[in-house]
Amino acid sequence: MFNFTFWKQKEKPKIHWWSTIEGLEKVVPVLPAKEVIPDWWTRVERMINSKADNKGTVRNCPALPEYMSQGFVVPLWCDVHINIEDDKFEWKSPEKCFSFSSHADSQYRDWLPRHVKDNTSMVLKPNCPWRVKTPPGWSMWQLPMHYDFNPLFEVQPGIIWTDIHHEINQQMLMKKFGQFTIKRGTPLAMYVPYERKKYDFTIEGPNAENASWSNQSYMNVRTKFRGGYKLHQAEVKKCPMGHTATKTIDSTKKTKRKPKKKKV
């Protein structure tokens, strides 16, 4: 009897989103992040085509689009008009079911570093109508829309154990005083699921093994004029490591062969 090990990919974890307001999922749904790429990024050319400088632009960096396409984006579910003054905060939405609140300065803003506090008018807290459930042992990163560079606000990052707590509420550091409107569909935050696992780590200096890893990583990319990083990613995806299933084959058991059909 022989044991043969075959690579087998685990089933994809299911992320379940739902809205507490009927119909919202059809009008302003949560979106996969890969569908909410910033407009400015789509206009970036890959090369600087000039006589003085013929170099690649930031568009060739694989880390940025990889980051932008992870997880989900929760867009603002309605228009909201905001008025922020030194001693007053007012908001108005199209319907009563869409509500907003705020953190008192003593709860949040007053504790921020001086350079952040000076550029923060208040901390807005929308009552988010979205809920999300992840498989047991999975959480969600709440991340700001870093590459949107929104001049009005920035959502603060955090982690939510969404396998047991399904409510998500964003803390928005507002950057402006006065009256302004944030439009429906404006990306608020990214939500990236991840599995909670413990891990070990090492921190070392140069040695032969580390040099070998560095050299192999370098050659995987630099042996191509362009696209070496993505090509190596594709090769790794074809043979994922770490997910195995054992199948036992009994070599002593005879298998019945189907009789061959005679040619007429």
Secondary structure, DSSP 8 states (H G I E B T S, - for coil): -EEEEEE--------EEEESSTTHHHHS--EEGGG---HHHHT--SB--SSS---B-GGG-THHHHHHTSSEEEE-SS-EEEEEETTEEEEE-SSTTS-EEEE-TTTTGGGS-HHHHTT--EEEEE---EEEE--TTEEEEEEE-GGG--SSEEE--EEE-TTT--B----EEE---EEEEE-TT-EEEEEEEEE------------HHHHHHHHHHHHHHHTSSS-HHHHHHHHHHHS-SS-EEEEEE-TTS-----------
